């Protein structure tokens, strides 16, 4: 249940009145006042003639009022008068007034026969509102006389939620609003009482829905976000609210100030000669506005933003409008049934947009329309658009109160349904989100328990690339049911029923700085330096290199003594970059001094923009320093949506591998993490690598929620830095530091790190030199049966998957690869010995390529925990990163001589 207040006019301090916000949803108060001159009939000449037997003293009139064919009011009979007066009203909530028709029927009450109609009035609510400005009396039809009516409209802004109230009456979007939030100044500190400073972020509300939000900036009352958010809009009256919030780790976030954007400031409604309404963009508005409290009190700070509008393809809008208009025009009269067949025909979906003869070369905005060879609109040719998702329902295995969330390239939901509890939940709600780059965009639909939003738990989720969904829409047969049931990952058998639609957006060009390719992980490998200046008396130097990202120290190499041309070995690190276009990577070369201060030998800036290196392709770059000195490094850029939520958990981790046929994977450096102390400032040590300044709170909701390997640890971790004892550890101002081999291994996936973390945590951090055949071991048979819902790694939307099993870094088995499938069936077995302290199988599913195999996902199976005093295990294991599929594995204990006794000890056999 949700509460939506009625918008009211507000009086300012200077006496001016601000009218209530306009909205298509609201409360209608409709009043039937009176009639005059009832009785008689109308001749063609226009003269009124008395109806036989009907005089002024014989009319006993009453009125019936219907809204969309449903009776809402029936007045009492007014006896013996041709001028009856009732002054009766009713109130009705209207989800969309553009779809509201009103009908008043004046009846004459007969004692010894059926009541007869002596007048009618009919109008749409929108037309009545326009006419009320000039008149409030209307001439009756099918009779003589006139009627006095009035209507009062009380708007209830609930944009983004209105469409769900009609159970399928979703209103197509007219375009998308882009809002660039630059920053804010002089915000009011709402943490004064606790002795802290606010951590502000700004969010966009459309009605009760939060449609997007920025990152929060720690301890800053003058934050700079420089973030663009996109919100689909469905009406020119869909005003948006910008609310600056203070983030709190434990308690509910507090509001710091609000302001509104009136859509009419950036959108213009144009009615063409044929009556078609289109929406055109006005000039971009850039403002610095004063924030107010919810009670409109000033003094909350200044918000600086810019807003613009981009329309949808006008032809698609026109087809939808024609279908809606035909359905409204053919609605039957409430007292007649002969038009029901026409209504049924009008309610069927029209297929006119697929007829080539009716598709013009340009849309109503003058933009060229892209067609397929069979003359259908080529949705796949549009890079950007609005994806509409209808959540029809969900089936759970236990009764839990949940909401369903829609996330498109975001760590925060862009649409959230109402709360529901049960086993079979009929949501029937439609939400939408803007798709900036179809090639790289992904969608997640998750079922979330009704808890505080800071809890990232979920009951399962479904994910897919947007391009795959649009391809299904493009190829959908007219007779095919668009509603499909999908099994949820990590949902224990739960399912969700979904359907989709896609509306292209025109006149839009994405800012390169906002591209998903502009965010990701950068792996830097120091190779060598040449012709360094001599700093010592002996004519040499003891050089080392310090790398800084945006002024923060991220890596320091070893010292190479007495060498002007050092060659670095195993000097590699990975750092997450949220905005590649604004990030600055600097290398500083120092001469180490054992006693005095280290001397700066040179400094250089290392470029890694798109014109320098390609995504997923490692490239050696030689950077000049000074006086002929150079530094040679190898750069690898891996685009990825980085988590920005509170805990660092992201369902989109490692999903941008949609950049297909690229050399290497999105996550090339994998390290087995062995260590303890997962707390703030805890240290995790692995095979030559380090991740310092982490913590479980940084990694997020469980190991399985982490996506993206070493790069994904950076994905989840807010702050990484090498700290001295005196330095303060803060999550949000440092970067991931991970040492790795000099040459990244492109086929080692991020999932390796997940599994290593999981196994090291669950097994209690075991020593690395224990033997596999230690005391208390057994022989098992492992069968790799099949996999399902695998992530597509090739351009054709498929993969060539095979599975590989390792224990303690040793490869035990590799299956054959099966071409072009996302549901491979291997049915391959092998036997191996395991010990009580080495019982974790690392199962990696990979995509076979001639040049370079690519990781799809990994699952770790702790054999003894899975067997749980049984002699066999058979089940599906979810792959990490999340959303990459599941693998079906069977494990059986082999009863061999010399081993049975030890097996009995593990399973309690006597």
C-alpha positions in Angstrom: 0.0 0.0 0.0 1.2 3.5 -0.9 -0.1 6.9 -0.1 -0.2 9.6 -2.8 -1.2 13.1 -1.6 -3.3 15.5 -3.7 -1.3 18.4 -5.1 -2.3 21.7 -3.7 -1.7 25.3 -4.6 0.9 27.0 -2.4 1.2 30.6 -1.3 4.6 32.1 -1.2 6.0 34.6 1.3 5.5 37.4 -1.3 1.8 36.5 -1.7 2.1 34.8 -5.1 0.2 31.6 -5.6 2.0 28.6 -7.1 -0.6 26.4 -8.8 -0.7 22.6 -8.0 1.5 20.4 -10.2 -0.3 19.1 -13.3 -0.9 15.4 -13.5 -3.0 13.0 -15.6 -3.8 11.0 -12.5 -6.0 12.5 -9.8 -9.4 12.7 -8.1 -12.5 13.8 -10.1 -15.4 15.5 -8.4 -18.3 15.4 -10.9 -21.6 17.3 -10.1 -25.0 17.1 -11.8 -26.7 20.4 -10.9 -29.9 20.7 -12.9 -31.8 20.5 -16.2 -34.0 23.0 -17.9 -36.8 22.6 -20.6 -37.1 18.9 -20.5 -39.9 17.2 -22.5 -40.8 17.3 -26.2 -38.8 16.2 -29.3 -36.6 18.0 -31.8 -37.8 18.2 -35.4 -35.4 18.6 -38.3 -36.6 22.2 -38.6 -35.4 22.8 -35.1 -38.8 23.5 -33.5 -39.6 21.7 -30.3 -42.9 19.7 -30.3 -44.5 18.4 -27.2 -44.4 14.6 -26.7 -47.9 13.3 -26.3 -48.7 12.4 -22.7 -45.5 14.3 -21.5 -46.2 17.7 -20.1 -44.5 19.7 -17.5 -46.5 18.0 -14.7 -45.9 14.5 -16.1 -42.1 14.4 -16.0 -40.5 12.7 -13.1 -36.8 13.0 -14.0 -33.7 11.4 -12.6 -30.1 11.2 -13.8 -27.7 8.3 -14.3 -24.0 9.1 -14.5 -21.5 6.6 -15.9 -17.7 6.8 -16.0 -16.2 4.5 -18.7 -19.4 2.6 -18.8 -19.6 2.0 -15.1 -22.5 3.6 -13.2 -21.2 5.9 -10.5 -24.3 8.0 -9.6 -28.1 7.7 -9.7 -30.0 10.7 -8.4 -33.4 10.7 -6.7 -36.5 11.3 -8.9 -37.5 15.0 -9.1 -41.3 14.9 -9.3 -43.5 16.8 -11.8 -41.0 19.3 -13.2 -39.4 20.1 -16.6 -36.6 21.9 -14.6 -35.4 19.4 -12.1 -32.6 20.2 -9.7 -30.5 17.6 -8.0 -27.0 19.1 -7.1 -25.6 15.6 -6.5 -21.9 14.7 -7.0 -19.5 11.8 -6.8 -15.7 11.5 -6.5 -13.6 9.1 -8.4 -9.9 8.3 -8.7 -8.8 8.5 -12.3 -5.4 6.8 -13.2 -5.3 8.6 -16.6 -7.8 11.3 -17.4 -7.0 11.0 -21.1 -8.8 7.7 -21.0 -11.9 8.8 -19.1 -15.3 9.1 -20.8 -18.3 10.5 -19.0 -22.0 9.8 -19.9 -25.1 11.3 -18.3 -28.6 9.9 -19.1 -31.8 11.7 -18.1 -34.6 9.3 -17.5 -38.4 9.8 -17.0 -39.7 7.6 -14.3 -42.9 5.7 -15.4 -45.2 4.0 -12.9 -46.9 1.5 -15.2 -44.2 1.1 -17.9 -40.5 1.1 -18.5 -38.6 4.3 -17.8 -37.8 6.2 -20.9 -34.7 8.2 -22.0 -35.5 11.9 -22.5 -32.0 13.2 -22.9 -28.3 12.3 -23.1 -24.9 13.9 -22.7 -21.6 12.4 -23.4 -18.0 13.7 -23.4 -14.4 12.8 -22.6 -13.0 14.3 -19.5 -10.3 16.2 -21.4 -12.9 17.8 -23.7 -15.1 18.7 -20.8 -12.2 20.5 -19.1 -11.6 22.6 -22.2 -15.3 23.5 -22.6 -15.7 24.4 -18.9 -13.6 27.5 -19.5 -16.4 28.9 -21.7 -19.6 27.2 -20.5 -21.1 24.9 -18.0 -24.5 24.2 -19.7 -24.8 21.7 -22.5 -27.6 20.9 -24.9 -29.0 17.4 -24.4 -29.1 14.8 -27.3 -31.9 12.4 -27.9 -34.3 14.9 -26.3 -35.1 18.5 -25.6 -33.5 20.7 -22.9 -30.1 21.5 -21.5 -28.1 20.3 -18.5 -25.9 22.1 -16.0 -22.7 20.1 -15.0 -19.4 20.9 -13.3 -16.2 19.0 -12.6 -13.3 19.7 -10.2 -10.0 18.0 -10.9 -7.6 17.4 -8.0 -4.2 16.2 -9.4 -2.4 13.4 -7.7 1.2 13.2 -9.1 2.2 9.6 -9.2 4.2 9.4 -12.4 6.0 6.2 -12.9 3.4 4.4 -10.9 0.2 5.4 -12.7 0.5 3.0 -15.5 0.5 0.0 -13.2 -2.9 0.9 -11.7 -4.6 0.1 -14.9 -3.2 -3.4 -15.0 -1.6 -3.3 -18.4 -2.6 0.2 -19.4 1.0 1.2 -19.8 1.5 4.6 -21.4 4.2 4.7 -24.1 7.1 7.0 -23.4 7.3 10.3 -25.3 11.1 10.6 -24.8 13.9 10.7 -22.3 15.1 13.5 -20.0 18.9 13.8 -19.6 19.9 15.5 -16.4 23.6 16.4 -15.8 24.2 17.0 -12.1 27.4 19.1 -11.8 27.4 19.7 -8.1 26.0 21.5 -5.1 27.1 24.3 -2.8 26.5 25.3 0.8 24.4 22.2 1.7 23.0 22.1 5.1 24.7 19.5 7.3 22.1 17.1 8.7 24.7 15.2 10.8 25.6 18.1 13.1 24.1 16.4 16.1 26.2 13.3 15.6 29.4 15.3 15.1 29.8 14.2 11.5 29.4 15.7 8.1 26.9 14.7 5.4 27.6 12.4 2.6 25.4 13.8 -0.2 24.0 12.3 -3.3 21.2 13.4 -5.5 18.3 11.3 -6.8 15.5 11.8 -9.4 11.9 11.1 -8.4 9.1 10.6 -10.8 6.1 10.4 -8.6 6.9 7.9 -5.9 9.5 6.1 -8.1 13.3 6.8 -7.7 14.4 6.7 -11.3 18.1 7.2 -10.8 20.7 8.5 -8.4 24.4 9.6 -8.3 27.3 8.4 -6.2 27.5 9.8 -2.8 30.5 12.0 -1.9 31.9 11.5 1.6 32.1 14.3 4.1 31.5 17.2 1.7 28.9 20.0 1.8 30.1 21.2 -1.6 30.0 18.0 -3.6 30.9 17.6 -7.3 29.1 14.7 -9.0 29.5 15.5 -12.8 27.1 12.6 -13.5 24.4 12.4 -16.1 21.1 10.4 -15.4 18.4 9.5 -17.9 14.7 9.2 -17.1 12.0 8.1 -19.6 8.9 10.4 -19.5 5.4 9.6 -20.6 3.6 12.9 -20.5 4.5 16.6 -20.7 2.9 16.9 -17.3 5.4 14.4 -15.8 7.4 16.9 -13.7 10.5 15.5 -12.0 11.8 16.1 -8.4 15.5 16.3 -7.6 16.2 15.5 -4.0 19.6 15.7 -2.4 20.1 13.0 0.2 22.5 12.3 3.0 23.8 8.7 2.9 24.0 6.8 6.1 25.5 3.3 6.5 23.1 2.2 9.2 20.0 4.5 9.4 17.6 5.7 6.8 19.0 8.3 4.5 17.9 11.8 5.3 16.7 14.5 2.8 18.9 17.6 2.5 16.8 19.6 0.0 14.6 19.3 -3.0 13.8 21.2 -6.2 11.5 20.5 -9.2 12.0 20.4 -13.0 8.8 21.3 -15.0 8.9 19.4 -18.2 7.4 22.2 -20.2 10.7 24.0 -19.7 12.5 21.5 -21.9 9.6 19.9 -23.9 7.2 21.4 -26.4 3.9 19.8 -27.4 3.1 20.4 -31.1 -0.2 19.5 -32.7 0.1 19.0 -36.4 -2.5 19.6 -39.1 -3.8 16.0 -39.0 -4.2 16.2 -35.2 -1.1 14.1 -34.5 0.6 15.3 -31.3 4.4 15.2 -31.2 6.9 16.3 -28.7 9.9 18.4 -29.6 12.9 19.4 -27.5 13.5 23.0 -26.4 16.9 24.4 -25.6 18.9 22.8 -22.9 18.4 24.5 -19.6 21.3 24.9 -17.2 20.4 26.2 -13.7 21.8 26.8 -10.3 18.6 26.6 -8.1 18.0 27.1 -4.4 17.1 23.9 -2.6 14.1 23.9 -0.2 12.8 21.6 2.5 9.7 19.5 1.9 7.8 22.3 3.6 9.4 24.7 1.0 11.6 26.5 3.4 14.7 28.0 1.9 18.3 27.9 2.9 19.2 24.3 2.0 21.9 25.0 -0.5 22.4 25.5 -4.3 22.1 22.7 -6.9 23.7 23.1 -10.3 22.3 21.0 -13.1 21.5 20.9 -16.8 18.4 19.2 -18.4 17.5 18.3 -22.0 14.9 16.2 -23.8 15.2 13.6 -26.6 12.1 12.3 -28.3 11.1 8.8 -29.2 10.5 7.7 -32.8 7.3 9.5 -33.7 6.0 6.7 -36.0 5.9 4.2 -33.2 4.1 6.8 -31.1 1.6 7.5 -33.9 0.7 3.8 -34.3 0.1 3.5 -30.5 -2.1 6.5 -30.5 -4.2 5.3 -33.4 -4.8 2.0 -31.7 -5.8 3.8 -28.5 -8.1 6.3 -30.3 -9.8 3.5 -32.3 -10.4 1.7 -29.1 -11.9 4.8 -27.4 -14.1 5.8 -30.4 -15.7 2.4 -30.7 -16.6 2.1 -27.1 -20.3 1.0 -26.8 -23.1 3.0 -25.3 -23.9 1.8 -21.8 -27.5 0.9 -22.7 -26.6 -0.9 -26.0 -24.9 -4.2 -26.7 -24.9 -4.3 -30.5 -21.4 -2.8 -30.8 -19.5 -5.4 -28.7 -18.0 -7.0 -31.7 -16.6 -3.7 -32.9 -15.0 -3.2 -29.4 -13.4 -6.6 -29.6 -11.9 -5.8 -33.0 -10.6 -2.5 -31.8 -8.9 -4.1 -28.8 -6.9 -6.4 -31.0 -3.3 -5.3 -31.7 -2.9 -3.6 -35.1 -0.2 -4.7 -37.4 -0.1 -1.6 -39.6 3.4 -0.7 -38.6 4.6 -3.9 -40.3 3.1 -3.1 -43.6 5.8 -1.5 -45.8 3.4 0.6 -47.8 2.4 2.5 -44.6 5.9 3.2 -43.4 7.2 6.6 -44.6 10.9 7.3 -45.2 11.1 9.7 -42.2 9.3 10.0 -38.9 7.4 13.0 -37.8 10.6 14.6 -36.4 12.2 14.4 -39.9 14.5 11.6 -38.8 15.2 8.8 -41.3 13.6 5.5 -40.3 15.8 2.4 -40.4 14.2 -0.7 -41.9 15.0 -4.3 -42.3 15.0 -6.1 -45.7 11.4 -7.1 -45.1 10.4 -3.5 -44.5 10.0 -3.7 -40.7 11.4 -1.1 -38.4 14.9 -2.3 -37.6 15.0 -1.9 -33.9 18.5 -3.4 -33.7 19.9 -0.6 -35.8 19.1 2.0 -33.1 21.8 2.2 -30.5 19.7 4.0 -27.9 16.1 3.7 -26.8 13.7 2.9 -24.0 13.2 -0.7 -22.8 9.8 -1.3 -21.3 9.5 -4.3 -19.0 6.2 -5.8 -17.9 6.5 -7.9 -14.8 3.4 -10.1 -15.0 4.1 -12.2 -11.9 6.5 -14.4 -10.0 6.4 -17.8 -8.4 8.2 -18.5 -5.1 8.8 -21.6 -3.0 8.0 -19.8 0.2 5.7 -17.0 1.4 7.9 -13.9 1.5 6.9 -10.2 1.1 8.9 -8.9 -1.8 9.2 -6.3 -4.5 10.4 -6.8 -8.1 13.2 -4.4 -9.3 14.2 -3.4 -12.8 17.9 -2.4 -13.3 19.5 -1.5 -16.6 23.2 -0.7 -16.4 22.8 0.5 -12.9 23.4 -0.7 -9.4 20.2 0.9 -8.2 16.7 0.0 -9.4 15.1 2.3 -12.0 11.6 0.9 -11.2 10.2 -1.0 -8.2 6.9 -2.7 -8.0 4.4 -2.6 -5.1 5.0 -5.0 -2.3 3.4 -8.4 -2.5 3.4 -11.6 -0.4 2.6 -15.1 -1.3 3.7 -18.0 -3.5 2.2 -16.9 -6.9 2.4 -13.1 -7.1 0.5 -11.2 -9.9 2.4 -7.9 -10.2 1.2 -6.9 -13.7 3.3 -3.7 -13.6 5.3 -2.1 -16.3 8.4 -0.1 -15.8 11.1 1.2 -18.2 14.6 2.4 -18.4 16.8 4.2 -20.9 19.4 2.1 -22.9 22.4 4.2 -23.8 24.4 1.6 -25.7 22.5 -1.5 -26.8 25.7 -3.4 -27.6 27.0 -3.2 -24.0 23.8 -2.8 -21.9 22.4 -5.5 -19.7 19.2 -5.8 -17.7 18.6 -7.4 -14.3 15.1 -8.2 -12.9 15.5 -9.2 -9.2 13.1 -10.2 -6.5 14.1 -8.4 -3.3 12.7 -9.0 0.2 11.0 -6.0 1.7 13.8 -4.8 4.0 15.9 -1.7 4.3 17.5 -0.8 0.9 20.9 -1.1 2.4 20.5 -4.8 2.6 21.6 -6.2 -0.8 20.0 -9.6 -0.3 17.7 -11.0 -3.0 15.6 -14.1 -3.6 16.9 -14.6 -7.1 17.4 -12.6 -10.3 17.3 -12.9 -14.0 19.7 -11.1 -16.4 20.2 -10.8 -20.1 21.8 -8.5 -22.6 19.5 -5.8 -24.0 20.5 -6.7 -27.6 19.2 -10.3 -27.1 15.9 -9.0 -25.8 15.5 -6.5 -28.7 16.4 -9.2 -31.2 13.5 -11.3 -29.7 11.1 -8.4 -30.1 12.3 -7.8 -33.6 11.7 -11.5 -34.6 8.5 -12.0 -32.6 5.7 -13.4 -34.6 2.4 -11.5 -34.4 0.7 -14.7 -33.0 3.4 -15.4 -30.5 2.7 -14.9 -26.8 5.2 -12.1 -25.7 5.0 -13.3 -22.1 7.7 -15.8 -21.1 8.6 -17.4 -17.9 12.2 -17.3 -16.8 14.0 -19.2 -14.1 15.8 -17.0 -11.6 19.5 -17.5 -10.8 20.1 -18.2 -7.1 16.4 -18.5 -6.8 16.0 -22.1 -5.7 13.5 -22.8 -8.5 11.7 -19.4 -8.3 10.5 -18.0 -11.7 9.3 -14.7 -13.1 7.0 -13.9 -16.0 8.1 -11.0 -18.2 7.4 -9.3 -21.5 9.3 -6.6 -23.3 9.0 -3.7 -25.7 11.6 -1.3 -27.1 11.1 2.3 -28.4 14.0 3.9 -30.2 15.1 7.4 -29.2 16.0 9.8 -32.0 18.2 13.0 -32.1 20.4 11.5 -29.4 24.2 11.2 -29.5 25.9 9.8 -26.5 28.7 11.8 -24.8 31.8 9.5 -25.0 32.5 10.3 -21.4 29.2 8.6 -20.5 29.9 5.5 -22.5 30.0 2.2 -20.6 33.4 1.8 -22.4 34.6 4.8 -20.3 34.3 2.8 -17.1 36.3 -0.3 -16.1 39.6 -1.6 -14.9 43.1 -0.7 -16.0 45.9 -3.2 -15.7 49.4 -1.6 -15.9 52.5 -3.7 -16.2 55.9 -1.9 -15.8 58.4 -3.3 -18.3 61.5 -1.2 -18.3 63.0 2.3 -18.2 65.9 3.6 -20.3 68.5 6.4 -20.1 67.6 7.5 -16.6 69.7 10.3 -15.2 72.5 9.4 -12.8 71.9 10.6 -9.2 74.8 9.0 -7.4 78.5 9.9 -7.5 79.3 6.6 -9.1 77.3 7.7 -12.2 74.4 5.4 -11.5 71.0 5.5 -9.7 68.9 3.2 -7.6 65.6 3.7 -9.4 62.0 2.7 -8.5 58.7 3.8 -10.0 55.6 5.1 -8.1 52.3 5.1 -10.0 49.6 7.5 -9.1 46.0 7.6 -10.3 44.3 11.0 -9.9 47.0 11.9 -7.3 46.6 8.8 -5.2 49.4 6.3 -4.9 48.4 3.0 -6.4 51.7 1.0 -6.9 55.4 1.1 -6.1 58.0 -1.1 -7.9 61.0 -2.7 -6.3 64.3 -0.7 -6.2 66.8 -1.6 -8.9 70.2 -0.8 -7.6 73.0 0.8 -9.6 71.0 0.7 -12.9 70.1 3.4 -15.4 68.1 1.0 -17.6 66.1 -1.1 -15.2 64.0 -4.0 -16.4 61.0 -4.7 -14.2 59.7 -8.2 -13.4 56.3 -9.1 -12.0 55.4 -5.4 -11.5 51.7 -5.3 -12.4 48.6 -3.8 -10.8 45.0 -3.2 -11.6 43.0 -0.1 -10.7 39.3 0.6 -11.2 38.6 3.8 -13.2 35.1 5.2 -13.0 35.7 7.9 -15.7 38.5 7.1 -18.1 38.1 10.5 -19.8 38.9 12.4 -16.6 41.4 10.0 -15.0 45.1 10.9 -15.0 47.7 8.2 -14.5 51.2 9.5 -13.6 54.5 7.7 -13.1 57.2 9.2 -10.9 60.7 7.7 -11.0 62.8 8.2 -7.8 66.4 7.4 -6.9 66.4 5.5 -3.6 68.6 6.8 -0.8 69.2 4.7 2.2 69.9 7.7 4.5 68.6 10.9 2.9 65.6 11.8 1.0 64.7 10.0 -2.2 65.4 12.1 -5.3 62.9 12.6 -8.1 64.5 11.6 -11.4 61.5 12.2 -13.7 57.8 12.3 -14.0 55.5 11.4 -16.9 51.8 11.1 -17.6 50.6 7.9 -19.2 47.7 8.2 -21.5 45.1 5.4 -21.7 42.2 6.9 -23.6 40.4 5.1 -26.4 42.6 6.6 -29.1 45.7 5.1 -27.4 44.6 1.6 -26.5 41.6 -0.6 -27.6 39.4 -2.4 -25.1 40.6 -5.9 -24.1 43.8 -5.5 -26.2 47.0 -5.2 -24.3 49.4 -2.6 -25.8 53.0 -1.6 -25.0 53.4 2.1 -24.7 56.7 4.0 -24.4 56.4 7.3 -22.6 59.1 10.0 -22.7 60.2 11.4 -19.3 62.9 14.0 -19.9 66.3 14.4 -21.4 65.9 11.3 -23.5 64.7 9.0 -20.7 61.7 6.8 -21.3 59.4 4.5 -19.5 57.8 1.5 -21.2 54.6 0.0 -19.8 52.0 -2.5 -21.0 48.4 -1.3 -20.7 45.2 -3.4 -20.7 41.8 -1.6 -20.6 38.8 -3.8 -19.5 35.4 -2.0 -19.7 33.1 -2.9 -16.9 30.2 -1.5 -14.9 31.8 -0.8 -11.5 29.7 -1.2 -8.4 28.8 2.0 -6.7 26.3 0.9 -4.1 27.0 1.0 -0.4 28.4 -2.5 0.0 30.0 -2.8 -3.4 27.8 -5.6 -4.6 26.9 -5.5 -8.3 24.7 -7.9 -10.2 26.3 -6.4 -13.3 29.8 -7.5 -12.4 31.8 -8.9 -15.4 28.9 -8.5 -17.7 30.4 -6.1 -20.2 32.2 -9.0 -21.9 29.7 -8.2 -24.7 32.7 -6.7 -26.5 33.0 -9.9 -28.4 35.9 -11.4 -30.3 38.3 -9.2 -28.2 41.7 -10.6 -27.3 41.6 -11.7 -23.7 38.8 -11.6 -21.2 37.4 -8.7 -19.2 39.3 -9.9 -16.2 42.7 -11.2 -17.0 44.6 -11.3 -13.7 43.6 -14.1 -11.3 45.2 -14.6 -7.9 44.5 -17.1 -5.2 43.8 -15.1 -2.2 45.1 -16.6 1.0 45.0 -14.6 4.1 43.0 -13.4 7.1 41.9 -10.2 8.7 39.0 -9.2 6.5 38.2 -6.0 8.3 38.7 -2.3 7.7 42.3 -2.0 6.7 42.7 -5.8 6.6 45.4 -7.3 4.4 44.8 -10.1 1.8 48.0 -11.7 0.6 48.2 -14.0 -2.4 50.6 -15.4 -5.0 52.6 -12.3 -5.5 49.7 -9.9 -5.3 48.2 -7.7 -2.6 44.9 -6.0 -2.0 45.3 -3.6 0.9 42.7 -1.4 2.6 39.8 -3.8 2.0 37.2 -5.3 4.2 34.1 -7.5 4.1 31.9 -4.4 4.1 33.7 -3.3 0.9 33.5 -6.6 -0.8 29.7 -6.8 -0.4 26.9 -9.2 0.3 28.7 -12.5 0.2 31.5 -13.9 -1.9 29.0 -15.0 -4.6 28.0 -11.4 -5.0 31.4 -10.3 -6.0 31.9 -10.1 -9.7 35.0 -9.6 -11.7 38.2 -11.1 -10.3 41.0 -8.9 -9.2 39.3 -6.2 -11.3 36.0 -7.1 -9.6 37.5 -6.9 -6.2 38.3 -3.4 -7.3 34.7 -3.4 -8.6 33.4 -3.9 -5.1 36.1 -2.1 -3.0 35.6 1.6 -2.5 39.0 2.4 -1.4 42.4 0.9 -1.8 45.8 2.3 -0.8 49.0 1.4 0.8 48.7 3.0 4.3 51.2 3.8 6.9 50.3 3.4 10.5 49.5 7.1 10.8 47.3 7.3 7.8 43.5 7.1 8.1 41.8 4.4 6.0 38.8 5.6 4.1 36.8 3.5 1.7 36.0 6.0 -1.1 39.2 7.8 -1.9 41.7 5.1 -2.9 42.1 2.5 -5.6 42.7 -1.2 -5.9 46.3 -2.3 -5.9 47.0 -5.8 -7.2 50.4 -7.1 -8.1 50.3 -9.6 -10.9 52.7 -11.2 -13.5 54.3 -8.9 -15.9 52.3 -10.4 -18.8 48.6 -10.7 -17.9 47.0 -14.0 -18.5 44.0 -13.2 -20.6 42.3 -16.5 -20.1 42.3 -16.4 -16.3 38.9 -15.1 -15.3 37.8 -13.0 -12.4 35.9 -16.0 -11.1 39.2 -17.5 -10.0 39.5 -14.8 -7.4 35.9 -15.4 -6.2 36.5 -19.1 -5.7 39.8 -18.5 -4.0 38.3 -16.0 -1.6 35.3 -18.3 -0.9 37.5 -21.4 -0.3 39.9 -19.5 1.9 37.2 -18.1 4.0 35.1 -21.2 4.2 38.1 -23.5 4.9 39.6 -21.3 7.6 42.8 -20.3 5.7 44.8 -23.5 5.2 48.5 -23.8 4.5 49.6 -23.7 0.9 52.1 -26.6 1.1 49.8 -29.4 2.4 49.7 -32.5 0.2 46.6 -33.6 -1.7 47.1 -37.2 -0.4 47.4 -36.3 3.2 45.8 -38.4 6.0 42.0 -38.6 5.9 41.7 -38.7 2.1 39.4 -40.5 -0.4 39.0 -41.2 -4.0 36.0 -39.6 -5.8 34.5 -39.8 -9.2 33.5 -36.4 -10.7 31.0 -36.2 -13.6 30.5 -33.0 -15.5 27.0 -33.5 -16.8 25.8 -30.2 -18.4 25.4 -26.5 -18.1 22.5 -24.1 -18.7 21.8 -20.3 -19.0 25.5 -19.7 -20.0 26.5 -16.2 -21.0 26.9 -15.7 -24.7 30.4 -14.8 -25.6 30.3 -14.7 -29.4 28.7 -12.3 -31.8 26.1 -14.8 -32.8 24.6 -14.9 -29.3 26.2 -18.3 -28.4 29.4 -19.8 -27.0 31.6 -22.9 -27.6 31.7 -24.0 -24.0 33.9 -26.6 -22.3 34.7 -27.2 -18.6 38.0 -27.5 -16.7 38.5 -28.8 -13.2 41.4 -27.8 -11.0 42.4 -28.6 -7.4 45.1 -26.5 -5.7 46.0 -25.0 -9.1 46.5 -28.4 -10.8 44.3 -29.2 -13.8 42.6 -32.6 -13.3 40.3 -32.7 -16.3 39.2 -30.8 -19.3 36.0 -31.7 -21.3 35.5 -31.4 -25.1 34.1 -28.1 -26.3 30.6 -28.1 -27.9 30.0 -25.5 -30.6 27.4 -22.8 -30.7 25.3 -23.6 -27.6 24.4 -22.1 -24.2 23.2 -25.4 -22.9 26.1 -27.9 -23.4 25.9 -31.6 -22.4 29.3 -33.2 -21.7 28.6 -36.3 -19.7 32.3 -36.8 -18.9 33.8 -38.3 -15.8 37.2 -38.7 -14.1 38.5 -39.9 -10.7 40.9 -38.2 -8.3 42.1 -38.4 -4.7 41.3 -35.6 -2.3 42.4 -34.9 1.2 40.4 -33.6 4.1 42.2 -30.3 3.9 42.1 -30.0 0.1 38.5 -30.7 -0.9 37.5 -27.8 -3.1 37.0 -28.4 -6.8 37.5 -25.3 -9.0 35.2 -25.8 -12.0 35.8 -23.3 -14.8 33.5 -23.0 -17.8 35.3 -21.4 -20.8 34.4 -20.4 -24.3 36.7 -22.0 -26.9 38.3 -19.8 -29.5 41.1 -20.6 -32.0 43.3 -17.8 -30.8 42.4 -17.3 -27.2 39.8 -19.0 -24.9 37.6 -16.8 -22.8 36.3 -17.4 -19.3 32.5 -17.6 -18.9 32.3 -18.4 -15.2 33.5 -20.5 -12.3 31.9 -22.5 -9.5 33.7 -23.9 -6.5 32.5 -27.1 -4.8 33.7 -28.1 -1.3 33.4 -31.9 -1.6 33.0 -32.8 2.0 30.5 -30.1 2.8 28.5 -31.0 -0.3 28.4 -34.7 0.5 27.3 -34.0 4.1 27.6 -37.6 5.4 26.4 -39.0 2.1 28.2 -41.0 -0.6 27.2 -38.9 -3.5 26.2 -35.4 -4.5 24.2 -34.3 -7.6 23.2 -30.7 -8.2 23.4 -27.4 -10.0 26.1 -24.9 -9.1 25.7 -21.2 -10.0 28.7 -19.7 -11.8 30.4 -16.6 -10.7 30.4 -13.8 -11.8 26.7 -13.8 -11.2 24.5 -14.1 -14.3 26.9 -16.3 -16.3 24.9 -19.5 -15.8 24.9 -22.8 -13.9 26.8 -26.1 -14.2 25.4 -29.6 -13.3 27.9 -31.7 -11.4 27.8 -35.2 -9.8 30.4 -36.4 -7.2 30.5 -40.0 -5.9 32.9 -41.6 -3.4 34.7 -44.6 -4.9 35.0 -47.5 -2.3 38.5 -48.8 -3.0 40.7 -51.0 -1.0 42.8 -49.1 1.4 40.5 -46.1 1.2 37.2 -47.4 2.6 38.4 -47.1 6.1 39.2 -43.4 5.7 35.9 -42.8 4.0 34.1 -44.4 6.9 35.8 -42.0 9.2 34.5 -39.0 7.3 31.0 -40.1 6.9 30.6 -41.7 10.4 30.5 -45.3 9.0 31.0 -48.2 11.4 
